[in-house]
Amino acid sequence: MEYPFQVNWGDTDAAGIVFYPNFYKWMDQATHHYFSKLGYSTWKLFHEDHTSIPIVEAKCQFQSPLFFEDEVCVKSAIVELRDKVFKIQHQFFKGEQMIAEGYEIRVWANFKNGKPKAEPIPDEIREKMKKAANDNMQVLG
């Protein structure tokens, strides 16, 4: 699944280089985009079903800097799918050049009682995630 965007002025530091926490913000945005493309708005899931996908681990390795107005494409794919947890990999590209690579591990959680409680990923959503993972395996470099 691809998530394109352009680097904004506010994403950069005084040297004009993207400030590293923005990569984590973009991975989060790419994950929400991924679920929207599957037909499941994470906003709707939370407000209608009290379900969310909190991050329990994230990592990003940087290979080259990004600058203001760079055109970037994040390519995302589910690389591990368990009963209540999934790992989504993100690769950042500027043109053909990979800029960074990272992942998030997220939990399928219900917030009905105000506290997150891990629950099995619903079968319908799991099947769409599996299909997208199979379709996207060729997308990741």
DSSP file with accessible surface (Angstrom, degrees, kcal/mol):
  #  RESIDUE AA STRUCTURE BP1 BP2  ACC     N-H-->O    O-->H-N    N-H-->O    O-->H-N    TCO  KAPPA ALPHA  PHI   PSI    X-CA   Y-CA   Z-CA
    1    1 A M              0   0   36      0, 0.0    75,-2.9     0, 0.0     2,-0.4   0.000 360.0 360.0 360.0 135.7    0.0    0.0    0.0
    2    2 A E  E     -A   75   0A 100     73,-0.2    73,-0.2    31,-0.1    71,-0.0  -0.857 360.0-173.0-109.7 139.5    1.4    3.4   -0.9
    3    3 A Y  E     -A   74   0A  47     71,-2.5    71,-2.4    -2,-0.4     2,-0.2  -0.907  14.2-167.3-128.9  99.0    1.1    6.6    1.0
    4    4 A P  E     +A   73   0A  89      0, 0.0     2,-0.3     0, 0.0    69,-0.2  -0.618  17.1 151.2 -88.8 148.4    2.5    9.7   -0.9
    5    5 A F  E     -A   72   0A  28     67,-2.5    67,-3.1    -2,-0.2     2,-0.4  -0.974  38.2-117.6-160.9 169.9    3.2   13.1    0.7
    6    6 A Q  E     -A   71   0A  83     -2,-0.3     2,-0.2    65,-0.2    65,-0.2  -0.944  35.3-109.5-116.4 138.6    5.4   16.2    0.4
    7    7 A V        -     0   0    1     63,-2.5    62,-2.2    -2,-0.4     2,-0.2  -0.486  35.9-144.3 -67.2 128.7    7.7   17.3    3.2
    8    8 A N    >   -     0   0   96     -2,-0.2     3,-1.7    60,-0.2     4,-0.3  -0.575  21.6-112.0 -91.9 158.9    6.4   20.5    4.8
    9    9 A W  G >  S+     0   0  177      1,-0.3     3,-1.9    -2,-0.2    59,-0.1   0.904 117.4  57.5 -54.6 -43.3    8.5   23.4    6.2
   10   10 A G  G 3  S+     0   0   67      1,-0.3    -1,-0.3     8,-0.0    -3,-0.0   0.614  94.5  67.0 -67.9 -10.3    7.5   22.5    9.7
   11   11 A D  G <  S+     0   0    9     -3,-1.7     8,-2.6     7,-0.1    -1,-0.3   0.542  92.6  78.6 -83.2  -8.2    8.8   19.0    9.3
   12   12 A T  B <  S-E   18   0B  20     -3,-1.9     6,-0.3     6,-0.3     2,-0.1  -0.633  71.6-133.3-105.3 160.7   12.4   20.3    9.1
   13   13 A D    >   -     0   0   65      4,-2.7     3,-2.3    -2,-0.2    -1,-0.1  -0.268  48.4 -77.0 -94.9-170.8   14.9   21.5   11.7
   14   14 A A  T 3  S+     0   0  115      1,-0.3    -2,-0.0     2,-0.1    -1,-0.0   0.764 132.1  55.9 -62.7 -24.9   17.1   24.6   11.6
   15   15 A A  T 3  S-     0   0   76      2,-0.2    -1,-0.3     1,-0.0     3,-0.1   0.454 118.3-111.5 -85.5  -2.4   19.4   22.9    9.1
   16   16 A G  S <  S+     0   0   21     -3,-2.3    52,-0.8     1,-0.3     2,-0.3   0.560  78.2 127.1  84.2   8.2   16.5   22.3    6.7
   17   17 A I  B    S-F   67   0C  61     50,-0.2    -4,-2.7     1,-0.1    -1,-0.3  -0.773  72.5 -95.1 -98.5 144.3   16.7   18.5    7.3
   18   18 A V  B     -E   12   0B   9     48,-2.7     2,-0.4    -2,-0.3    -6,-0.3  -0.339  40.7-118.9 -58.0 129.7   13.6   16.5    8.3
   19   19 A F    >   -     0   0  102     -8,-2.6     3,-2.3     1,-0.1     4,-0.3  -0.602  25.6-123.2 -72.5 127.4   13.5   16.2   12.1
   20   20 A Y  T >> S+     0   0  137     -2,-0.4     3,-1.7     1,-0.3     4,-0.7   0.743 103.0  66.6 -53.8 -34.4   13.7   12.4   12.8
   21   21 A P  H >> S+     0   0   47      0, 0.0     4,-1.7     0, 0.0     3,-0.6   0.793  88.1  72.0 -60.5 -20.2   10.4   12.1   14.9
   22   22 A N  H <> S+     0   0   22     -3,-2.3     4,-2.9     1,-0.2     5,-0.2   0.822  87.0  62.5 -63.4 -28.7    8.5   13.0   11.8
   23   23 A F  H <> S+     0   0    8     -3,-1.7     4,-2.1    -4,-0.3    -1,-0.2   0.896 104.1  48.0 -62.0 -38.1    9.3    9.5   10.3
   24   24 A Y  H <X S+     0   0   78     -4,-0.7     4,-2.2    -3,-0.6    -1,-0.2   0.895 110.7  51.2 -68.6 -38.4    7.4    8.0   13.2
   25   25 A K  H  X S+     0   0   78     -4,-1.7     4,-2.6     1,-0.2    -2,-0.2   0.927 111.5  48.1 -61.2 -44.4    4.5   10.4   12.6
   26   26 A W  H  X S+     0   0    5     -4,-2.9     4,-2.7     2,-0.2    -2,-0.2   0.851 108.2  53.4 -69.3 -34.5    4.5    9.4    8.9
   27   27 A M  H  X S+     0   0    1     -4,-2.1     4,-2.2     2,-0.2    -1,-0.2   0.934 110.5  48.6 -63.0 -42.0    4.6    5.7    9.7
   28   28 A D  H  X S+     0   0   55     -4,-2.2     4,-2.2     1,-0.2    -2,-0.2   0.940 112.4  47.5 -61.7 -46.6    1.5    6.3   11.9
   29   29 A Q  H  X S+     0   0   65     -4,-2.6     4,-2.6     1,-0.2    -1,-0.2   0.901 110.3  52.7 -61.7 -40.1   -0.2    8.2    9.1
   30   30 A A  H  X S+     0   0    1     -4,-2.7     4,-2.5     2,-0.2    -1,-0.2   0.880 108.0  51.4 -64.3 -36.9    0.7    5.4    6.6
   31   31 A T  H  X S+     0   0    0     -4,-2.2     4,-2.2     2,-0.2    -2,-0.2   0.934 111.0  46.7 -65.8 -44.4   -0.9    2.8    8.9
   32   32 A H  H  X S+     0   0   52     -4,-2.2     4,-2.1     1,-0.2    10,-0.3   0.909 112.8  50.5 -64.3 -37.8   -4.1    4.7    9.2
   33   33 A H  H  X S+     0   0   46     -4,-2.6     4,-2.6     2,-0.2    -2,-0.2   0.909 106.6  56.2 -62.3 -42.6   -4.1    5.2    5.4
   34   34 A Y  H  X S+     0   0    0     -4,-2.5     4,-1.3     1,-0.2    -2,-0.2   0.934 109.6  44.4 -55.2 -50.3   -3.5    1.5    5.0
   35   35 A F  H  X>S+     0   0    0     -4,-2.2     5,-3.0     1,-0.2     4,-0.5   0.876 110.5  54.6 -67.4 -35.7   -6.7    0.7    7.1
   36   36 A S  H ><5S+     0   0   63     -4,-2.1     3,-1.3     1,-0.2    -1,-0.2   0.919 107.0  51.3 -60.7 -42.3   -8.7    3.3    5.2
   37   37 A K  H 3<5S+     0   0  139     -4,-2.6    -1,-0.2     1,-0.3    -2,-0.2   0.794 106.0  55.0 -66.6 -27.3   -7.7    1.7    1.9
   38   38 A L  H 3<5S-     0   0   21     -4,-1.3    -1,-0.3    -5,-0.2    -2,-0.2   0.588 127.4-102.5 -77.2 -11.4   -8.9   -1.7    3.3
   39   39 A G  T <<5S+     0   0   56     -3,-1.3     2,-0.5    -4,-0.5    -3,-0.2   0.608  90.5 111.2 101.2  14.4  -12.3    0.0    4.0
   40   40 A Y      < -     0   0   30     -5,-3.0     2,-0.3    -6,-0.1    -2,-0.2  -0.824  53.4-155.6-127.4  93.6  -11.8    0.5    7.8
   41   41 A S     >  -     0   0   41     -2,-0.5     4,-2.6    -5,-0.2     5,-0.2  -0.494  10.5-147.0 -64.2 125.6  -11.5    4.1    8.9
   42   42 A T  H  > S+     0   0   25    -10,-0.3     4,-2.0    -2,-0.3     5,-0.2   0.832  99.6  56.6 -67.5 -28.6   -9.6    4.0   12.2
   43   43 A W  H  > S+     0   0  164      2,-0.2     4,-2.7     1,-0.2     5,-0.2   0.940 109.8  44.5 -64.1 -46.2  -11.6    7.0   13.4
   44   44 A K  H  >>S+     0   0  110      1,-0.2     4,-2.9     2,-0.2     5,-0.6   0.908 110.2  55.0 -64.9 -42.3  -14.8    5.1   12.7
   45   45 A L  H  X5S+     0   0   17     -4,-2.6     6,-1.9     1,-0.2     4,-1.7   0.920 113.6  42.2 -56.8 -42.5  -13.5    2.0   14.4
   46   46 A F  H  X5S+     0   0   79     -4,-2.0     4,-1.3     4,-0.3    -2,-0.2   0.946 119.7  40.6 -71.9 -46.5  -12.8    4.0   17.5
   47   47 A H  H  <5S+     0   0  102     -4,-2.7    -2,-0.2    -5,-0.2    -3,-0.2   0.807 127.1  31.6 -76.7 -26.8  -15.9    6.1   17.7
   48   48 A E  H  <5S+     0   0  120     -4,-2.9    -3,-0.2    -5,-0.2    -2,-0.2   0.817 137.5  18.7 -97.4 -36.3  -18.4    3.4   16.7
   49   49 A D  H  <<S-     0   0   79     -4,-1.7    -3,-0.2    -5,-0.6    63,-0.2   0.389  92.9-123.3-115.6  -2.2  -16.8    0.2   18.1
   50   50 A H     <  +     0   0   85     -4,-1.3    61,-3.8    -5,-0.3     2,-0.4   0.817  66.7 140.1  59.9  31.7  -14.3    1.6   20.7
   51   51 A T  E     +G  110   0D  10     -6,-1.9     2,-0.3    59,-0.2    59,-0.2  -0.879  22.6 163.8-109.8 138.9  -11.6   -0.2   18.9
   52   52 A S  E     -G  109   0D  39     57,-2.8    57,-2.7    -2,-0.4    -9,-0.0  -0.883  36.6-128.9-143.4 175.1   -8.1    1.1   18.2
   53   53 A I        -     0   0    4     -2,-0.3    55,-0.2    55,-0.2    57,-0.0  -0.603  31.0-168.9-129.1  70.4   -4.7   -0.1   17.2
   54   54 A P        -     0   0   41      0, 0.0    53,-2.1     0, 0.0     2,-0.4  -0.252  24.0-115.2 -63.7 149.2   -2.2    1.3   19.7
   55   55 A I  E     +B  106   0A  74     51,-0.2    51,-0.2     1,-0.1     3,-0.1  -0.684  32.1 174.2 -83.6 132.4    1.6    1.0   19.0
   56   56 A V  E    S+     0   0A  94     49,-3.0     2,-0.3     1,-0.4    50,-0.2   0.535  72.7  13.3-111.4 -14.1    3.6   -1.2   21.4
   57   57 A E  E     +B  105   0A  93     48,-1.3    48,-2.9     2,-0.0    -1,-0.4  -0.957  62.2 174.7-159.0 142.8    6.9   -1.0   19.5
   58   58 A A  E     +B  104   0A  40     -2,-0.3     2,-0.3    46,-0.2    46,-0.2  -0.988   0.8 175.1-150.0 145.4    8.3    1.1   16.7
   59   59 A K  E     -B  103   0A  96     44,-2.1    44,-2.3    -2,-0.3     2,-0.3  -0.991   4.5-174.9-148.6 145.8   11.7    1.4   15.0
   60   60 A C  E     -B  102   0A  10     -2,-0.3     2,-0.5    42,-0.2    42,-0.3  -0.986   8.7-159.4-145.1 132.6   13.0    3.4   12.1
   61   61 A Q  E     -B  101   0A 111     40,-3.1    40,-2.2    -2,-0.3     2,-0.4  -0.956  15.7-145.5-112.7 131.6   16.5    3.3   10.5
   62   62 A F  E     +B  100   0A  91     -2,-0.5    38,-0.2    38,-0.2    37,-0.1  -0.803  24.3 169.6-103.1 134.7   17.5    6.3    8.4
   63   63 A Q  S    S+     0   0  113     36,-3.5    37,-0.2    -2,-0.4    -1,-0.1   0.650  70.3   5.7-113.0 -25.8   19.7    6.0    5.3
   64   64 A S  S    S-     0   0   32     35,-1.5    -1,-0.4    33,-0.1     2,-0.0  -0.979  79.4-102.4-158.7 148.4   19.5    9.4    3.7
   65   65 A P        -     0   0   58      0, 0.0     2,-0.3     0, 0.0   -48,-0.0  -0.318  23.9-144.3 -76.2 159.7   18.1   12.8    4.8
   66   66 A L        -     0   0    1    -48,-0.2   -48,-2.7     4,-0.0     2,-0.3  -0.896  16.4-160.3-115.9 154.9   14.9   14.4    3.5
   67   67 A F  B >   -F   17   0C  83     -2,-0.3     3,-2.3   -50,-0.2   -60,-0.3  -0.837  35.8 -62.1-132.2 166.0   14.4   18.1    2.9
   68   68 A F  T 3  S+     0   0   81    -52,-0.8   -60,-0.2    -2,-0.3     3,-0.1  -0.164 120.2  11.9 -48.7 133.8   11.6   20.7    2.5
   69   69 A E  T 3  S+     0   0  113    -62,-2.2    -1,-0.3     1,-0.3   -61,-0.1   0.430  86.5 149.2  72.4   4.0    9.3   20.0   -0.5
   70   70 A D    <   -     0   0   29     -3,-2.3   -63,-2.5   -64,-0.1     2,-0.5  -0.438  47.8-128.5 -61.8 139.2   10.8   16.5   -1.1
   71   71 A E  E     -A    6   0A 117    -65,-0.2     2,-0.3    -3,-0.1    24,-0.3  -0.837  34.6-175.1 -90.2 125.5    8.2   14.2   -2.6
   72   72 A V  E     -A    5   0A   5    -67,-3.1   -67,-2.5    -2,-0.5     2,-0.4  -0.920  19.1-162.2-126.8 147.2    8.0   11.0   -0.6
   73   73 A C  E     -AC   4  93A  24     20,-2.4    20,-2.5    -2,-0.3     2,-0.6  -0.992   8.3-155.9-129.4 123.6    6.2    7.7   -0.9
   74   74 A V  E     -AC   3  92A   0    -71,-2.4   -71,-2.5    -2,-0.4     2,-0.6  -0.885   7.8-158.2 -96.5 124.0    5.8    5.3    2.1
   75   75 A K  E     -AC   2  91A  46     16,-3.0    16,-2.4    -2,-0.6     2,-0.4  -0.926  16.4-172.9-103.6 123.0    5.3    1.7    1.0
   76   76 A S  E     + C   0  90A   2    -75,-2.9     2,-0.3    -2,-0.6    14,-0.2  -0.916  11.9 166.3-122.9 144.4    3.6   -0.3    3.8
   77   77 A A  E     - C   0  89A   0     12,-1.9    12,-3.0    -2,-0.4     2,-0.5  -0.984  39.7-112.2-154.3 144.6    2.8   -4.0    4.2
   78   78 A I  E     + C   0  88A   6     -2,-0.3    10,-0.2    10,-0.2     3,-0.1  -0.660  34.6 173.4 -73.2 124.1    1.8   -6.3    7.0
   79   79 A V  E     +     0   0A  57      8,-2.5     2,-0.3    -2,-0.5     9,-0.2   0.522  67.3  28.8-112.3  -9.8    4.8   -8.6    7.5
   80   80 A E  E     - C   0  87A  73      7,-1.4     7,-2.6     2,-0.0     2,-0.4  -0.956  62.3-175.5-151.7 132.1    3.5  -10.5   10.6
   81   81 A L  E     + C   0  86A  44     -2,-0.3     5,-0.2     5,-0.2     2,-0.2  -0.967  11.8 167.0-135.1 113.3   -0.1  -11.2   11.6
   82   82 A R        -     0   0  155      3,-3.2    39,-0.2    -2,-0.4    -2,-0.0  -0.531  52.9 -83.0-112.5-173.8   -1.0  -12.9   14.9
   83   83 A D  S    S+     0   0   91      1,-0.2    38,-2.9    -2,-0.2    43,-0.1   0.921 121.6   0.2 -58.9 -48.5   -4.3  -13.3   16.8
   84   84 A K  S    S+     0   0   81     36,-0.3    24,-2.9     1,-0.1     2,-0.3   0.410 126.9  60.2-121.7  -2.3   -4.3   -9.9   18.5
   85   85 A V  E     - D   0 107A  45     22,-0.2    -3,-3.2    33,-0.1     2,-0.3  -0.952  53.3-175.5-133.5 147.1   -1.1   -8.3   17.2
   86   86 A F  E     -CD  81 106A   2     20,-2.4    20,-2.7    -2,-0.3     2,-0.5  -0.983  16.9-142.4-141.3 155.7    0.4   -7.3   13.8
   87   87 A K  E     -CD  80 105A  57     -7,-2.6    -8,-2.5    -2,-0.3    -7,-1.4  -0.975  15.9-166.1-116.7 126.6    3.6   -5.9   12.5
   88   88 A I  E     -CD  78 104A   0     16,-2.6    16,-2.0    -2,-0.5     2,-0.4  -0.960   8.2-149.8-116.7 127.5    3.5   -3.4    9.6
   89   89 A Q  E     -CD  77 103A  42    -12,-3.0   -12,-1.9    -2,-0.5     2,-0.4  -0.778   9.5-163.6 -97.3 141.5    6.7   -2.5    7.7
   90   90 A H  E     -CD  76 102A   0     12,-3.2    12,-3.0    -2,-0.4     2,-0.4  -0.992   5.7-169.9-127.6 131.5    7.2    0.9    6.2
   91   91 A Q  E     -CD  75 101A   2    -16,-2.4   -16,-3.0    -2,-0.4     2,-0.5  -0.989  13.7-147.4-121.0 128.9    9.8    1.9    3.5
   92   92 A F  E     -CD  74 100A   0      8,-3.0     7,-3.3    -2,-0.4     8,-1.1  -0.840  18.6-173.9 -98.1 127.6   10.3    5.5    2.6
   93   93 A F  E     -CD  73  98A  21    -20,-2.5   -20,-2.4    -2,-0.5     2,-0.6  -0.958  23.7-167.2-124.5 140.0   11.2    6.4   -0.9
   94   94 A K  E >  S- D   0  97A  65      3,-2.5     3,-1.8    -2,-0.4     2,-0.3  -0.968  82.6 -46.7-116.2 103.9   12.2    9.6   -2.7
   95   95 A G  T 3  S-     0   0   63     -2,-0.6   -22,-0.1   -24,-0.3     0, 0.0  -0.525 123.1 -26.0  66.2-127.1   12.0    8.6   -6.3
   96   96 A E  T 3  S+     0   0  183     -2,-0.3     2,-0.5    -3,-0.1    -1,-0.3   0.534 117.3 101.6 -92.7  -8.0   13.7    5.2   -6.5
   97   97 A Q  E <  S- D   0  94A  94     -3,-1.8    -3,-2.5     1,-0.0     2,-0.5  -0.671  70.1-134.9 -86.2 125.0   16.0    5.9   -3.5
   98   98 A M  E     + D   0  93A  43     -2,-0.5    -5,-0.3    -5,-0.2     3,-0.1  -0.668  24.4 178.9 -76.4 125.7   15.1    4.3   -0.2
   99   99 A I  E     -     0   0A   0     -7,-3.3   -36,-3.5    -2,-0.5   -35,-1.5   0.793  61.1 -10.8 -95.8 -39.4   15.5    6.9    2.5
  100  100 A A  E     -BD  62  92A   0     -8,-1.1    -8,-3.0   -38,-0.2    -1,-0.4  -0.980  53.4-152.7-158.1 162.2   14.4    5.0    5.6
  101  101 A E  E     +BD  61  91A  52    -40,-2.2   -40,-3.1    -2,-0.3     2,-0.3  -0.994  26.4 147.1-144.5 136.6   12.8    1.8    6.7
  102  102 A G  E     -BD  60  90A   6    -12,-3.0   -12,-3.2    -2,-0.3     2,-0.3  -0.901  24.6-144.3-154.2-177.8   10.9    1.0    9.8
  103  103 A Y  E     -BD  59  89A  45    -44,-2.3   -44,-2.1    -2,-0.3     2,-0.4  -0.978   3.4-149.6-151.0 162.0    8.1   -0.9   11.4
  104  104 A E  E     -BD  58  88A   2    -16,-2.0   -16,-2.6    -2,-0.3     2,-0.5  -0.991   8.2-151.1-129.7 142.0    5.4   -0.7   14.0
  105  105 A I  E     -BD  57  87A  32    -48,-2.9   -49,-3.0    -2,-0.4   -48,-1.3  -0.973  26.7-176.1-109.2 126.4    4.0   -3.5   16.1
  106  106 A R  E     -BD  55  86A   5    -20,-2.7   -20,-2.4    -2,-0.5     2,-0.4  -0.917  18.8-140.5-127.4 153.3    0.3   -2.8   17.0
  107  107 A V  E     - D   0  85A  23    -53,-2.1     2,-0.7    -2,-0.3   -22,-0.2  -0.891  19.3-127.0-112.5 138.1   -2.3   -4.4   19.1
  108  108 A W        +     0   0    4    -24,-2.9    11,-2.6    -2,-0.4     2,-0.4  -0.767  47.3 177.3 -79.9 115.8   -6.0   -4.8   18.2
  109  109 A A  E     -GH  52 118D   2    -57,-2.7   -57,-2.8    -2,-0.7     2,-0.4  -0.962  31.2-143.3-133.6 145.9   -7.6   -3.3   21.3
  110  110 A N  E     -GH  51 117D  12      7,-2.7     7,-1.6    -2,-0.4   -59,-0.2  -0.873   8.3-172.4-105.0 135.8  -11.0   -2.4   22.7
  111  111 A F    >   +     0   0   49    -61,-3.8     3,-2.1    -2,-0.4   -60,-0.1   0.055  44.7 123.2-113.4  22.1  -11.4    0.7   24.8
  112  112 A K  T 3  S+     0   0  132      1,-0.3    -1,-0.1   -62,-0.3   -62,-0.1   0.845  80.9  41.2 -56.4 -37.3  -15.0    0.2   25.9
  113  113 A N  T 3  S-     0   0  154      2,-0.5    -1,-0.3    -3,-0.2    -2,-0.1   0.192 122.8-100.9 -97.6  16.1  -14.1    0.4   29.6
  114  114 A G  S <  S+     0   0   62     -3,-2.1    -2,-0.1     1,-0.2    -3,-0.1   0.203 101.0  84.6  87.8 -18.8  -11.7    3.2   29.2
  115  115 A K  S    S-     0   0  164     -5,-0.1    -2,-0.5     2,-0.0    -1,-0.2  -0.938  87.2-106.6-116.1 141.8   -8.6    1.0   29.3
  116  116 A P        -     0   0   81      0, 0.0     2,-0.4     0, 0.0    -5,-0.2  -0.430  34.3-174.6 -69.0 136.6   -7.2   -0.9   26.3
  117  117 A K  E     -H  110   0D 139     -7,-1.6    -7,-2.7    -2,-0.1    -5,-0.1  -0.988  26.6-121.2-132.0 121.1   -7.9   -4.6   26.3
  118  118 A A  E     +H  109   0D  38     -2,-0.4    -9,-0.3    -9,-0.2   -33,-0.1  -0.359  36.3 178.5 -62.0 137.9   -6.3   -6.7   23.5
  119  119 A E        -     0   0   64    -11,-2.6   -11,-0.3   -35,-0.2    -1,-0.0  -0.955  36.9 -86.4-135.8 156.8   -8.8   -8.6   21.4
  120  120 A P        -     0   0   68      0, 0.0   -36,-0.3     0, 0.0   -37,-0.1  -0.343  49.9-105.6 -61.1 141.7   -8.5  -10.9   18.4
  121  121 A I        -     0   0    1    -38,-2.9   -36,-0.1   -39,-0.2     5,-0.1  -0.543  47.6-101.5 -65.7 127.1   -8.5   -9.1   15.1
  122  122 A P     >  -     0   0   57      0, 0.0     4,-3.1     0, 0.0     3,-0.3  -0.234  26.2-121.7 -55.2 142.1  -11.9   -9.7   13.5
  123  123 A D  H  > S+     0   0  125      1,-0.2     4,-2.7     2,-0.2     5,-0.2   0.865 110.0  53.8 -54.0 -43.5  -11.9  -12.4   10.9
  124  124 A E  H  > S+     0   0  130      1,-0.2     4,-1.6     2,-0.2    -1,-0.2   0.922 114.3  41.1 -60.6 -43.4  -13.2  -10.1    8.1
  125  125 A I  H  > S+     0   0    8     -3,-0.3     4,-2.5     2,-0.2    -2,-0.2   0.915 112.6  55.0 -71.6 -41.5  -10.5   -7.6    8.8
  126  126 A R  H  X S+     0   0   27     -4,-3.1     4,-2.6     1,-0.2    -2,-0.2   0.914 107.3  50.9 -57.2 -43.4   -7.8  -10.3    9.2
  127  127 A E  H  X S+     0   0  106     -4,-2.7     4,-2.5     1,-0.2    -1,-0.2   0.909 110.5  48.0 -63.8 -40.8   -8.7  -11.7    5.8
  128  128 A K  H  X S+     0   0   86     -4,-1.6     4,-2.6    -5,-0.2    -1,-0.2   0.887 111.3  51.3 -66.8 -36.7   -8.4   -8.3    4.1
  129  129 A M  H  X S+     0   0    0     -4,-2.5     4,-2.5     2,-0.2   -51,-0.2   0.915 111.0  48.3 -64.5 -42.4   -5.1   -7.8    5.8
  130  130 A K  H  X S+     0   0   93     -4,-2.6     4,-2.4     2,-0.2    -2,-0.2   0.921 112.6  47.8 -63.1 -45.5   -3.9  -11.2    4.6
  131  131 A K  H  X S+     0   0  128     -4,-2.5     4,-2.6     1,-0.2    -2,-0.2   0.939 113.5  47.1 -62.5 -45.2   -5.0  -10.4    1.0
  132  132 A A  H  X S+     0   0    8     -4,-2.6     4,-2.4     1,-0.2    -1,-0.2   0.894 110.3  53.7 -63.7 -38.4   -3.4   -7.0    1.1
  133  133 A A  H  X S+     0   0   14     -4,-2.5     4,-1.0     2,-0.2    -1,-0.2   0.930 110.9  45.8 -61.9 -43.8   -0.2   -8.5    2.5
  134  134 A N  H  < S+     0   0  120     -4,-2.4     3,-0.4     1,-0.2     4,-0.4   0.911 115.2  46.8 -64.7 -41.4   -0.1  -11.1   -0.4
  135  135 A D  H  < S+     0   0   77     -4,-2.6     3,-0.4     1,-0.2    -1,-0.2   0.837 115.9  45.8 -67.9 -32.7   -0.8   -8.3   -2.9
  136  136 A N  H >X S+     0   0   18     -4,-2.4     3,-1.3    -5,-0.2     4,-1.3   0.522  82.0  92.5 -92.4  -6.3    1.8   -6.0   -1.4
  137  137 A M  T 3< S+     0   0  104     -4,-1.0    -1,-0.2    -3,-0.4    -2,-0.1   0.873  89.7  50.0 -58.5 -31.8    4.7   -8.4   -1.0
  138  138 A Q  T 34 S+     0   0  164     -3,-0.4    -1,-0.3    -4,-0.4    -2,-0.1   0.710 101.8  64.5 -77.6 -17.1    6.0   -7.4   -4.4
  139  139 A V  T <4 S+     0   0   35     -3,-1.3    -2,-0.2    -4,-0.1    -1,-0.2   0.895  85.6  80.3 -72.7 -41.7    5.7   -3.6   -3.5
  140  140 A L     <        0   0   23     -4,-1.3   -64,-0.0    -3,-0.1   -50,-0.0  -0.470 360.0 360.0 -70.7 137.8    8.3   -3.7   -0.7
  141  141 A G              0   0   86     -2,-0.2    -1,-0.1     0, 0.0    -2,-0.1  -0.199 360.0 360.0 -82.1 360.0   11.9   -3.6   -2.0
